[in-house]
């Protein structure tokens, strides 16, 4: 695909995002409904209100409450560490069981984007409630990289052409024989999580187009421990030049990541 075709992909995604947004006033706050879906196939909603001169954005306590209802206890040390790592990387905090960010009119779009990213990521933590899943998938991928002495930086933030920052789980630096490699751990390989990652890649790749001659590789580690990964997921990843690394086949990718 050439650069014009890549730009059309971004334009198409932004058009879909804009058409999928709606807002209404609820009890003195703005209720913004996004096109992104949670694990129940309900639309992610964000609430905005003015407070002390700033705009406070929150999930109104929905995400953490839903996880607890599913049987996931957040307060265990390991899970709390993972939760804090996710939120800190996106500038989101927990207050009265709500996911919250503060914004000004100048950075409102960026902060809203960060909160939605956090809600989708934390919502994905429900897989920890499944008895056959021993640990959060991110930690599984980190342990896998460590066990093979693969060098990486975790929880990296990259700027996109849109002006938004995007969080990536792992970046394996360029070596003399291999380009830079971007890795995302996707515990629930469903449409919205895949779409969010592809948007991140499209936006950041466009911003780094000057280095296109040395364009890195992108991987999606897909958790297939609980259910098989759909063919539509694999096809979507291939269409965006992303390597779909199913967890059951993870050892096949060690040479490419360790080089």
DRENPA-3360 file (N, C-alpha, C; in nm, 2 decimals, always signed):
BEGIN
1 = XXXXXXXX = +0.08/-0.12/+0.00/+0.00/+0.00/+0.00/+0.09/+0.12/+0.00 ~ +0.05/+0.23/-0.08/+0.13/+0.35/-0.08/+0.08/+0.45/+0.03 ~ +0.14/+0.56/+0.04/+0.11/+0.65/+0.15/-0.03/+0.71/+0.13 ~ -0.08/+0.74/+0.01/-0.21/+0.79/-0.01/-0.32/+0.69/+0.04 ~ -0.29/+0.56/+0.01/-0.39/+0.46/+0.05/-0.39/+0.45/+0.20 ~ -0.27/+0.46/+0.26/-0.26/+0.46/+0.41/-0.34/+0.57/+0.47 ~ -0.33/+0.69/+0.41/-0.40/+0.81/+0.46/-0.55/+0.79/+0.45 ~ -0.60/+0.72/+0.34/-0.74/+0.69/+0.32/-0.79/+0.60/+0.44;
9 = XXXXXXXX = -0.70/+0.51/+0.48/-0.74/+0.42/+0.59/-0.77/+0.51/+0.72 ~ -0.68/+0.60/+0.74/-0.69/+0.69/+0.86/-0.82/+0.77/+0.85 ~ -0.84/+0.83/+0.73/-0.96/+0.91/+0.71/-1.09/+0.83/+0.73 ~ -1.09/+0.71/+0.68/-1.20/+0.63/+0.70/-1.23/+0.59/+0.84 ~ -1.12/+0.57/+0.92/-1.14/+0.54/+1.06/-1.19/+0.66/+1.13 ~ -1.13/+0.77/+1.11/-1.18/+0.90/+1.18/-1.33/+0.92/+1.14 ~ -1.37/+0.90/+1.02/-1.51/+0.92/+0.98/-1.60/+0.83/+1.06 ~ -1.56/+0.70/+1.07/-1.63/+0.60/+1.15/-1.64/+0.64/+1.29;
17 = XXXXXXXX = -1.53/+0.69/+1.35/-1.53/+0.73/+1.49/-1.63/+0.85/+1.51 ~ -1.62/+0.95/+1.42/-1.70/+1.07/+1.44/-1.85/+1.03/+1.42 ~ -1.89/+0.95/+1.33/-2.03/+0.91/+1.31/-2.08/+0.83/+1.42 ~ -1.99/+0.76/+1.50/-2.03/+0.67/+1.61/-2.04/+0.74/+1.74 ~ -2.01/+0.87/+1.74/-2.01/+0.95/+1.87/-2.15/+1.02/+1.88 ~ -2.20/+1.02/+2.00/-2.32/+1.10/+2.03/-2.31/+1.15/+2.18 ~ -2.38/+1.25/+2.21/-2.38/+1.32/+2.34/-2.51/+1.37/+2.38 ~ -2.54/+1.36/+2.51/-2.66/+1.42/+2.57/-2.63/+1.47/+2.71;
25 = XXXXXXXX = -2.71/+1.56/+2.75/-2.70/+1.62/+2.89/-2.77/+1.53/+2.99 ~ -2.70/+1.49/+3.10/-2.76/+1.40/+3.20/-2.73/+1.46/+3.33 ~ -2.82/+1.51/+3.40/-2.80/+1.56/+3.54/-2.68/+1.66/+3.56 ~ -2.67/+1.75/+3.46/-2.57/+1.85/+3.47/-2.44/+1.81/+3.41 ~ -2.43/+1.69/+3.36/-2.31/+1.64/+3.30/-2.33/+1.60/+3.15 ~ -2.23/+1.59/+3.07/-2.24/+1.55/+2.94/-2.21/+1.40/+2.93 ~ -2.31/+1.32/+2.88/-2.29/+1.18/+2.86/-2.25/+1.15/+2.72 ~ -2.12/+1.11/+2.69/-2.07/+1.09/+2.56/-2.07/+0.94/+2.53;
33 = XXXXXXXX = -2.14/+0.90/+2.43/-2.14/+0.76/+2.39/-2.05/+0.74/+2.27 ~ -1.95/+0.64/+2.29/-1.85/+0.62/+2.18/-1.89/+0.50/+2.10 ~ -1.83/+0.48/+1.99/-1.86/+0.36/+1.91/-1.79/+0.23/+1.96 ~ -1.70/+0.24/+2.06/-1.63/+0.13/+2.11/-1.72/+0.05/+2.20 ~ -1.71/-0.09/+2.20/-1.79/-0.17/+2.28/-1.71/-0.24/+2.39 ~ -1.78/-0.26/+2.50/-1.72/-0.34/+2.61/-1.74/-0.49/+2.59 ~ -1.71/-0.57/+2.68/-1.72/-0.71/+2.67/-1.87/-0.76/+2.66 ~ -1.96/-0.67/+2.70/-2.10/-0.71/+2.69/-2.17/-0.66/+2.56;
41 = XXXXXXXX = -2.08/-0.60/+2.47/-2.13/-0.54/+2.35/-2.21/-0.42/+2.37 ~ -2.19/-0.35/+2.49/-2.25/-0.22/+2.52/-2.15/-0.11/+2.48 ~ -2.20/+0.00/+2.44/-2.11/+0.11/+2.40/-2.04/+0.18/+2.52 ~ -1.91/+0.20/+2.51/-1.84/+0.27/+2.61/-1.89/+0.41/+2.63 ~ -1.92/+0.45/+2.75/-1.97/+0.59/+2.78/-1.88/+0.66/+2.87 ~ -1.86/+0.79/+2.85/-1.78/+0.88/+2.93/-1.87/+1.00/+2.97 ~ -1.84/+1.04/+3.10/-1.92/+1.15/+3.15/-1.83/+1.27/+3.18 ~ -1.87/+1.39/+3.14/-1.79/+1.51/+3.15/-1.86/+1.61/+3.23;
49 = XXXXXXXX = -1.79/+1.68/+3.33/-1.85/+1.79/+3.40/-1.74/+1.89/+3.44 ~ -1.78/+2.01/+3.46/-1.69/+2.12/+3.50/-1.67/+2.11/+3.65 ~ -1.54/+2.13/+3.69/-1.50/+2.13/+3.83/-1.38/+2.21/+3.85 ~ -1.39/+2.31/+3.93/-1.27/+2.40/+3.96/-1.20/+2.45/+3.84 ~ -1.28/+2.49/+3.74/-1.22/+2.54/+3.62/-1.17/+2.44/+3.51 ~ -1.17/+2.31/+3.55/-1.13/+2.21/+3.46/-1.25/+2.13/+3.42 ~ -1.23/+2.04/+3.32/-1.33/+1.94/+3.28/-1.29/+1.81/+3.33 ~ -1.37/+1.75/+3.41/-1.34/+1.62/+3.47/-1.42/+1.51/+3.38;
57 = XXXXXXXX = -1.34/+1.41/+3.33/-1.40/+1.30/+3.25/-1.39/+1.18/+3.34 ~ -1.50/+1.10/+3.34/-1.50/+0.98/+3.42/-1.58/+0.87/+3.35 ~ -1.57/+0.75/+3.40/-1.65/+0.64/+3.35/-1.77/+0.62/+3.45 ~ -1.79/+0.70/+3.55/-1.89/+0.70/+3.65/-1.89/+0.56/+3.73 ~ -1.77/+0.50/+3.74/-1.75/+0.38/+3.82/-1.79/+0.25/+3.74 ~ -1.83/+0.26/+3.62/-1.88/+0.14/+3.55/-1.78/+0.03/+3.53 ~ -1.65/+0.06/+3.49/-1.56/-0.04/+3.45/-1.52/-0.13/+3.57 ~ -1.48/-0.07/+3.68/-1.44/-0.15/+3.80/-1.55/-0.22/+3.86;
65 = XXXXXXXX = -1.67/-0.16/+3.86/-1.79/-0.22/+3.92/-1.82/-0.35/+3.84 ~ -1.81/-0.33/+3.70/-1.84/-0.45/+3.62/-1.75/-0.56/+3.64 ~ -1.62/-0.53/+3.66/-1.52/-0.63/+3.68/-1.55/-0.71/+3.81 ~ -1.58/-0.63/+3.91/-1.61/-0.70/+4.04/-1.74/-0.79/+4.03 ~ -1.84/-0.74/+3.95/-1.96/-0.82/+3.93/-1.92/-0.95/+3.86 ~ -1.82/-0.95/+3.77/-1.78/-1.07/+3.70/-1.70/-1.16/+3.79 ~ -1.67/-1.12/+3.91/-1.59/-1.21/+4.00/-1.45/-1.18/+4.01 ~ -1.40/-1.07/+3.94/-1.26/-1.03/+3.95/-1.24/-0.93/+4.06;
73 = XXXXXXXX = -1.16/-0.97/+4.16/-1.12/-0.89/+4.27/-0.99/-0.81/+4.24 ~ -1.01/-0.68/+4.23/-0.90/-0.60/+4.18/-0.79/-0.58/+4.29 ~ -0.82/-0.59/+4.41/-0.73/-0.55/+4.52/-0.62/-0.65/+4.55 ~ -0.60/-0.76/+4.48/-0.49/-0.84/+4.50/-0.36/-0.76/+4.46 ~ -0.25/-0.78/+4.52/-0.13/-0.70/+4.49/-0.09/-0.70/+4.35 ~ -0.09/-0.82/+4.29/-0.04/-0.83/+4.15/-0.14/-0.76/+4.05 ~ -0.27/-0.78/+4.07/-0.36/-0.72/+3.99/-0.37/-0.57/+4.00 ~ -0.35/-0.52/+4.13/-0.35/-0.38/+4.15/-0.23/-0.31/+4.08;
81 = XXXXXXXX = -0.11/-0.38/+4.09/+0.01/-0.33/+4.02/-0.02/-0.32/+3.87 ~ -0.08/-0.42/+3.81/-0.11/-0.42/+3.67/-0.20/-0.31/+3.64 ~ -0.31/-0.29/+3.72/-0.41/-0.18/+3.70/-0.34/-0.05/+3.70 ~ -0.25/-0.03/+3.81/-0.18/+0.10/+3.82/-0.09/+0.13/+3.70 ~ -0.03/+0.02/+3.65/+0.07/+0.04/+3.54/-0.01/+0.08/+3.42 ~ -0.12/+0.02/+3.39/-0.21/+0.06/+3.28/-0.25/+0.21/+3.29 ~ -0.31/+0.24/+3.41/-0.36/+0.37/+3.42/-0.25/+0.48/+3.42 ~ -0.14/+0.45/+3.49/-0.04/+0.56/+3.50/+0.02/+0.58/+3.36;
89 = XXXXXXXX = +0.03/+0.48/+3.27/+0.08/+0.50/+3.14/-0.01/+0.59/+3.05 ~ -0.14/+0.60/+3.09/-0.23/+0.68/+3.01/-0.27/+0.81/+3.08 ~ -0.22/+0.83/+3.20/-0.25/+0.95/+3.28/-0.39/+0.95/+3.34 ~ -0.44/+0.83/+3.37/-0.57/+0.81/+3.43/-0.55/+0.77/+3.58 ~ -0.64/+0.81/+3.66/-0.64/+0.77/+3.80/-0.77/+0.71/+3.85 ~ -0.77/+0.64/+3.96/-0.89/+0.59/+4.02/-0.93/+0.68/+4.14 ~ -1.05/+0.72/+4.14/-1.10/+0.80/+4.25/-1.24/+0.76/+4.28 ~ -1.27/+0.71/+4.41/-1.40/+0.67/+4.44/-1.45/+0.56/+4.34;
97 = XXXXXXXX = -1.36/+0.47/+4.31/-1.39/+0.36/+4.22/-1.42/+0.40/+4.07 ~ -1.40/+0.53/+4.04/-1.42/+0.58/+3.91/-1.28/+0.59/+3.84 ~ -1.28/+0.57/+3.71/-1.16/+0.60/+3.63/-1.18/+0.75/+3.58 ~ -1.08/+0.83/+3.61/-1.09/+0.98/+3.60/-0.97/+1.04/+3.53 ~ -0.99/+1.14/+3.45/-0.89/+1.23/+3.40/-0.94/+1.37/+3.40 ~ -0.85/+1.46/+3.42/-0.89/+1.60/+3.41/-0.83/+1.66/+3.28 ~ -0.91/+1.75/+3.22/-0.88/+1.81/+3.09/-0.90/+1.96/+3.09 ~ -0.84/+2.02/+3.00/-0.87/+2.16/+2.97/-0.92/+2.17/+2.83;
105 = XXXXXXXX = -0.98/+2.28/+2.79/-1.04/+2.28/+2.65/-0.93/+2.25/+2.54 ~ -0.80/+2.28/+2.57/-0.70/+2.26/+2.47/-0.66/+2.11/+2.45 ~ -0.67/+2.03/+2.56/-0.63/+1.89/+2.55/-0.75/+1.80/+2.57 ~ -0.87/+1.85/+2.56/-0.99/+1.76/+2.59/-0.99/+1.64/+2.50 ~ -0.96/+1.65/+2.37/-0.97/+1.54/+2.28/-0.87/+1.43/+2.32 ~ -0.74/+1.48/+2.35/-0.64/+1.38/+2.39/-0.68/+1.31/+2.52 ~ -0.73/+1.38/+2.62/-0.76/+1.32/+2.75/-0.88/+1.23/+2.73 ~ -0.98/+1.27/+2.65/-1.09/+1.18/+2.63/-1.04/+1.05/+2.56;
113 = XXXXXXXX = -0.95/+1.06/+2.47/-0.89/+0.94/+2.40/-0.82/+0.85/+2.50 ~ -0.75/+0.91/+2.59/-0.67/+0.84/+2.69/-0.77/+0.76/+2.78 ~ -0.88/+0.83/+2.82/-0.97/+0.76/+2.91/-1.04/+0.64/+2.84 ~ -1.08/+0.66/+2.72/-1.14/+0.55/+2.65/-1.05/+0.43/+2.63 ~ -0.92/+0.46/+2.60/-0.82/+0.36/+2.59/-0.80/+0.28/+2.72 ~ -0.80/+0.36/+2.83/-0.79/+0.30/+2.97/-0.91/+0.21/+2.99 ~ -1.03/+0.26/+2.96/-1.15/+0.18/+2.99/-1.15/+0.05/+2.91 ~ -1.11/+0.05/+2.78/-1.11/-0.07/+2.70/-1.00/-0.17/+2.76;
121 = XXXXXXXX = -0.89/-0.11/+2.80/-0.78/-0.20/+2.85/-0.82/-0.26/+2.98 ~ -0.87/-0.18/+3.07/-0.91/-0.23/+3.20/-1.02/-0.33/+3.19 ~ -1.12/-0.30/+3.10/-1.23/-0.39/+3.08/-1.18/-0.53/+3.03 ~ -1.07/-0.53/+2.96/-1.01/-0.65/+2.91/-0.96/-0.74/+3.02 ~ -0.94/-0.68/+3.14/-0.88/-0.75/+3.25/-0.98/-0.86/+3.31 ~ -1.10/-0.86/+3.26/-1.20/-0.96/+3.31/-1.15/-1.10/+3.28 ~ -1.06/-1.12/+3.19/-1.01/-1.26/+3.16/-0.94/-1.32/+3.28 ~ -0.90/-1.23/+3.38/-0.83/-1.28/+3.50/-0.93/-1.35/+3.59;
129 = XXXXXXXX = -1.06/-1.33/+3.57/-1.16/-1.40/+3.65/-1.18/-1.54/+3.61 ~ -1.13/-1.58/+3.49/-1.15/-1.71/+3.44/-1.06/-1.81/+3.51 ~ -1.10/-1.92/+3.56/-1.02/-2.01/+3.64/-0.90/-2.06/+3.57 ~ -0.91/-2.08/+3.44/-0.80/-2.14/+3.36/-0.69/-2.04/+3.33 ~ -0.71/-1.91/+3.36/-0.61/-1.81/+3.33/-0.53/-1.78/+3.45 ~ -0.41/-1.81/+3.45/-0.33/-1.80/+3.58/-0.29/-1.66/+3.61 ~ -0.27/-1.58/+3.51/-0.22/-1.44/+3.53/-0.27/-1.35/+3.42 ~ -0.26/-1.23/+3.44/-0.30/-1.13/+3.33/-0.21/-1.15/+3.21;
137 = XXXXXXXX = -0.27/-1.14/+3.09/-0.20/-1.18/+2.97/-0.08/-1.09/+2.95 ~ -0.09/-0.96/+2.98/+0.03/-0.88/+2.97/+0.15/-0.93/+3.05 ~ +0.13/-0.98/+3.17/+0.23/-1.04/+3.25/+0.29/-1.17/+3.19 ~ +0.20/-1.25/+3.12/+0.24/-1.37/+3.05/+0.34/-1.33/+2.94 ~ +0.30/-1.23/+2.86/+0.38/-1.19/+2.75/+0.52/-1.14/+2.80 ~ +0.51/-1.06/+2.91/+0.64/-1.00/+2.97/+0.73/-1.12/+3.01 ~ +0.67/-1.22/+3.08/+0.75/-1.33/+3.13/+0.81/-1.41/+3.01 ~ +0.73/-1.42/+2.90/+0.78/-1.49/+2.79/+0.90/-1.42/+2.73;
145 = XXXXXXXX = +0.89/-1.29/+2.71/+1.00/-1.21/+2.66/+1.13/-1.23/+2.75 ~ +1.10/-1.22/+2.88/+1.22/-1.23/+2.98/+1.28/-1.37/+2.97 ~ +1.20/-1.47/+2.95/+1.25/-1.61/+2.95/+1.34/-1.63/+2.83 ~ +1.33/-1.55/+2.73/+1.41/-1.57/+2.61/+1.51/-1.46/+2.59 ~ +1.53/-1.38/+2.70/+1.63/-1.27/+2.70/+1.61/-1.18/+2.58 ~ +1.48/-1.15/+2.55/+1.44/-1.05/+2.45/+1.44/-0.91/+2.51 ~ +1.52/-0.82/+2.45/+1.52/-0.69/+2.50/+1.40/-0.61/+2.47 ~ +1.34/-0.53/+2.56/+1.22/-0.46/+2.53/+1.21/-0.34/+2.63;
153 = XXXXXXXX = +1.12/-0.25/+2.59/+1.07/-0.15/+2.68/+0.92/-0.16/+2.69 ~ +0.87/-0.16/+2.81/+0.73/-0.19/+2.83/+0.66/-0.06/+2.85 ~ +0.53/-0.06/+2.82/+0.44/+0.06/+2.84/+0.49/+0.19/+2.77 ~ +0.51/+0.18/+2.64/+0.57/+0.29/+2.57/+0.46/+0.38/+2.51 ~ +0.48/+0.51/+2.51/+0.38/+0.60/+2.46/+0.44/+0.66/+2.33 ~ +0.37/+0.65/+2.22/+0.42/+0.71/+2.09/+0.32/+0.81/+2.04 ~ +0.37/+0.92/+1.98/+0.28/+1.02/+1.92/+0.23/+0.98/+1.78 ~ +0.11/+1.01/+1.75/+0.05/+0.98/+1.62/+0.04/+1.10/+1.53;
161 = XXXXXXXX = +0.02/+1.09/+1.41/+0.00/+1.20/+1.31/-0.12/+1.28/+1.35 ~ -0.22/+1.22/+1.42/-0.34/+1.29/+1.46/-0.32/+1.39/+1.57 ~ -0.20/+1.38/+1.64/-0.17/+1.46/+1.75/-0.20/+1.39/+1.88 ~ -0.26/+1.27/+1.87/-0.29/+1.19/+1.99/-0.17/+1.10/+2.03 ~ -0.15/+1.07/+2.16/-0.05/+0.98/+2.20/-0.12/+0.84/+2.21 ~ -0.04/+0.74/+2.19/-0.09/+0.60/+2.19/+0.00/+0.52/+2.28 ~ -0.06/+0.43/+2.36/+0.02/+0.34/+2.45/+0.04/+0.21/+2.38 ~ +0.16/+0.16/+2.38/+0.20/+0.03/+2.33/+0.25/-0.05/+2.44;
169 = XXXXXXXX = +0.22/-0.18/+2.44/+0.27/-0.27/+2.55/+0.42/-0.29/+2.55 ~ +0.48/-0.32/+2.44/+0.62/-0.35/+2.43/+0.68/-0.29/+2.30 ~ +0.80/-0.24/+2.31/+0.88/-0.21/+2.19/+1.02/-0.28/+2.20 ~ +1.05/-0.36/+2.10/+1.18/-0.43/+2.10/+1.27/-0.34/+2.00 ~ +1.38/-0.29/+2.05/+1.46/-0.20/+1.98/+1.52/-0.26/+1.85 ~ +1.55/-0.17/+1.76/+1.62/-0.21/+1.64/+1.76/-0.27/+1.67 ~ +1.80/-0.37/+1.59/+1.93/-0.43/+1.61/+2.00/-0.42/+1.47 ~ +2.12/-0.47/+1.47/+2.20/-0.47/+1.34/+2.13/-0.56/+1.23;
177 = XXXXXXXX = +2.05/-0.65/+1.28/+1.99/-0.74/+1.18/+1.84/-0.74/+1.17 ~ +1.78/-0.67/+1.27/+1.63/-0.66/+1.27/+1.59/-0.52/+1.29 ~ +1.47/-0.48/+1.23/+1.41/-0.35/+1.26/+1.35/-0.34/+1.39 ~ +1.30/-0.23/+1.43/+1.22/-0.21/+1.55/+1.10/-0.30/+1.54 ~ +1.06/-0.35/+1.66/+0.94/-0.44/+1.66/+0.84/-0.39/+1.77 ~ +0.72/-0.37/+1.73/+0.61/-0.32/+1.82/+0.52/-0.44/+1.86 ~ +0.50/-0.46/+1.99/+0.42/-0.57/+2.03/+0.30/-0.53/+2.12 ~ +0.19/-0.58/+2.09/+0.07/-0.56/+2.18/+0.01/-0.69/+2.23;
185 = XXXXXXXX = -0.01/-0.70/+2.36/-0.07/-0.81/+2.42/-0.22/-0.80/+2.42 ~ -0.29/-0.88/+2.35/-0.44/-0.86/+2.33/-0.50/-0.99/+2.40 ~ -0.55/-0.97/+2.52/-0.60/-1.08/+2.60/-0.74/-1.13/+2.54 ~ -0.82/-1.04/+2.49/-0.95/-1.08/+2.43/-0.95/-1.03/+2.28 ~ -0.90/-1.12/+2.19/-0.89/-1.08/+2.05/-1.03/-1.06/+1.98 ~ -1.09/-0.95/+2.01/-1.22/-0.92/+1.95/-1.21/-0.79/+1.87 ~ -1.31/-0.76/+1.79/-1.31/-0.66/+1.69/-1.26/-0.52/+1.75 ~ -1.32/-0.48/+1.86/-1.28/-0.35/+1.91/-1.14/-0.34/+1.96;
193 = XXXXXXXX = -1.09/-0.44/+2.03/-0.95/-0.44/+2.07/-0.85/-0.44/+1.95 ~ -0.89/-0.52/+1.85/-0.81/-0.52/+1.73/-0.81/-0.39/+1.66 ~ -0.93/-0.33/+1.65/-0.95/-0.20/+1.58/-0.87/-0.09/+1.65 ~ -0.87/-0.09/+1.78/-0.80/+0.01/+1.86/-0.65/+0.00/+1.83 ~ -0.59/-0.13/+1.82/-0.45/-0.15/+1.80/-0.42/-0.10/+1.65 ~ -0.50/-0.14/+1.56/-0.47/-0.10/+1.42/-0.48/+0.05/+1.40 ~ -0.57/+0.12/+1.47/-0.57/+0.26/+1.46/-0.44/+0.32/+1.52 ~ -0.39/+0.26/+1.63/-0.27/+0.31/+1.69/-0.15/+0.29/+1.59;
201 = XXXXXXXX = -0.15/+0.18/+1.53/-0.04/+0.16/+1.43/-0.05/+0.25/+1.31 ~ -0.17/+0.27/+1.26/-0.18/+0.35/+1.14/-0.14/+0.50/+1.17 ~ -0.19/+0.54/+1.29/-0.16/+0.68/+1.33/-0.01/+0.70/+1.36 ~ +0.05/+0.61/+1.43/+0.19/+0.63/+1.46/+0.28/+0.60/+1.34 ~ +0.24/+0.51/+1.25/+0.32/+0.48/+1.13/+0.32/+0.61/+1.04 ~ +0.21/+0.67/+1.03/+0.20/+0.80/+0.95/+0.29/+0.91/+1.01 ~ +0.30/+0.92/+1.14/+0.38/+1.02/+1.21/+0.53/+0.99/+1.19 ~ +0.56/+0.86/+1.17/+0.70/+0.83/+1.15/+0.74/+0.79/+1.01;
209 = XXXXXXXX = +0.66/+0.85/+0.91/+0.68/+0.81/+0.77/+0.81/+0.84/+0.72 ~ +0.88/+0.94/+0.78/+1.02/+0.97/+0.74/+1.11/+0.85/+0.75 ~ +1.08/+0.76/+0.84/+1.16/+0.64/+0.86/+1.10/+0.52/+0.79 ~ +1.02/+0.54/+0.69/+0.95/+0.43/+0.63/+1.04/+0.33/+0.56 ~ +1.16/+0.38/+0.52/+1.25/+0.29/+0.46/+1.30/+0.19/+0.56 ~ +1.29/+0.22/+0.69/+1.34/+0.13/+0.79/+1.21/+0.09/+0.88 ~ +1.10/+0.08/+0.82/+0.97/+0.06/+0.89/+0.99/-0.07/+0.98 ~ +0.95/-0.06/+1.10/+0.96/-0.17/+1.19/+0.85/-0.27/+1.16;
217 = XXXXXXXX = +0.85/-0.38/+1.24/+0.75/-0.48/+1.24/+0.65/-0.46/+1.35 ~ +0.53/-0.51/+1.33/+0.43/-0.50/+1.43/+0.37/-0.64/+1.46 ~ +0.36/-0.67/+1.59/+0.30/-0.80/+1.63/+0.18/-0.78/+1.72 ~ +0.09/-0.87/+1.71/-0.02/-0.88/+1.81/-0.02/-1.01/+1.87 ~ +0.02/-1.02/+2.00/+0.01/-1.14/+2.07/-0.14/-1.17/+2.11 ~ -0.19/-1.28/+2.06/-0.34/-1.30/+2.08/-0.36/-1.42/+2.17 ~ -0.44/-1.39/+2.28/-0.46/-1.50/+2.38/-0.56/-1.60/+2.32 ~ -0.52/-1.71/+2.29/-0.61/-1.82/+2.24/-0.62/-1.93/+2.34;
225 = XXXXXXXX = -0.60/-1.90/+2.47/-0.60/-2.00/+2.57/-0.75/-2.04/+2.60 ~ -0.84/-1.94/+2.59/-0.98/-1.96/+2.63/-1.07/-1.99/+2.51 ~ -1.03/-1.94/+2.39/-1.11/-1.97/+2.27/-1.03/-1.94/+2.15 ~ -1.06/-2.00/+2.04/-0.98/-1.98/+1.92/-1.00/-1.84/+1.86 ~ -0.90/-1.80/+1.79/-0.90/-1.67/+1.73/-0.97/-1.67/+1.60 ~ -1.06/-1.59/+1.57/-1.14/-1.59/+1.45/-1.06/-1.55/+1.33 ~ -1.10/-1.61/+1.22/-1.03/-1.58/+1.09/-1.04/-1.44/+1.05 ~ -1.15/-1.37/+1.09/-1.16/-1.23/+1.06/-1.06/-1.14/+1.13;
233 = XXXXXXXX = -1.02/-1.18/+1.25/-0.92/-1.11/+1.33/-0.78/-1.13/+1.26 ~ -0.75/-1.25/+1.21/-0.63/-1.28/+1.14/-0.62/-1.20/+1.02 ~ -0.73/-1.20/+0.94/-0.73/-1.12/+0.81/-0.71/-0.97/+0.83 ~ -0.78/-0.92/+0.94/-0.77/-0.77/+0.96/-0.62/-0.74/+1.00 ~ -0.56/-0.82/+1.08/-0.42/-0.79/+1.11/-0.33/-0.80/+0.99 ~ -0.34/-0.90/+0.91/-0.26/-0.92/+0.79/-0.28/-0.80/+0.70 ~ -0.40/-0.75/+0.69/-0.43/-0.63/+0.60/-0.35/-0.51/+0.64 ~ -0.32/-0.50/+0.77/-0.25/-0.38/+0.82/-0.10/-0.42/+0.85;
241 = XXXXXXXX = -0.05/-0.52/+0.79/+0.09/-0.57/+0.80/+0.13/-0.59/+0.95 ~ +0.04/-0.66/+1.02/+0.06/-0.70/+1.16/+0.07/-0.85/+1.16 ~ +0.17/-0.90/+1.23/+0.19/-1.04/+1.25/+0.10/-1.09/+1.36 ~ +0.01/-1.18/+1.33/-0.08/-1.23/+1.44/-0.01/-1.35/+1.51 ~ +0.04/-1.32/+1.63/+0.12/-1.42/+1.70/+0.03/-1.49/+1.81 ~ -0.03/-1.60/+1.77/-0.12/-1.67/+1.87/-0.04/-1.72/+1.98 ~ -0.09/-1.71/+2.10/-0.01/-1.75/+2.22/+0.03/-1.90/+2.21 ~ -0.05/-1.98/+2.16/-0.02/-2.12/+2.15/+0.10/-2.15/+2.06;
249 = XXXXXXXX = +0.13/-2.05/+1.97/+0.24/-2.07/+1.88/+0.36/-1.97/+1.91 ~ +0.36/-1.92/+2.03/+0.45/-1.80/+2.06/+0.60/-1.84/+2.04 ~ +0.64/-1.96/+2.06/+0.78/-2.00/+2.04/+0.83/-1.98/+1.90 ~ +0.73/-1.98/+1.80/+0.77/-1.97/+1.66/+0.83/-1.83/+1.64 ~ +0.80/-1.73/+1.73/+0.84/-1.59/+1.70/+0.97/-1.55/+1.78 ~ +1.02/-1.64/+1.85/+1.14/-1.61/+1.93/+1.26/-1.56/+1.84 ~ +1.29/-1.63/+1.73/+1.41/-1.58/+1.65/+1.39/-1.44/+1.60 ~ +1.27/-1.41/+1.56/+1.24/-1.27/+1.50/+1.25/-1.17/+1.61;
257 = XXX = +1.21/-1.20/+1.73/+1.21/-1.10/+1.84/+1.34/-1.09/+1.91 ~ +1.42/-1.20/+1.91/+1.54/-1.20/+1.99/+1.66/-1.15/+1.90 ~ +1.64/-1.14/+1.77/+1.75/-1.10/+1.68/+1.78/-0.95/+1.69;
% end
